[in-house]
Amino acid sequence: MGATKHQSKQNAIYEECPTCDRETSHSVSLQILTESNKTENAQFSREPYRVSKCQICGTETTLRMNNA
């Protein structure tokens, strides 16, 4: 997943969008997501994810940052 930063738009991240089938502007954030559906284990199953959302079509992709 390659990303480039263009100087024309401040903080714009351009990545390949699978839906648009081209490089588009994306908003990118890091989020802590809970992986377990069980409430008693939820506090122990939080992991960091990179979340990228296409600014053209709205497609959102997530990538787990830990390979545990």
Secondary structure, 3 states (H helix, E strand, C coil): CCEEECCCCCCCEEEEECCCCEEEEEEEEEEEEECCCCCCCHHHCEEEEEEEEECCCCCEEEEECCCC
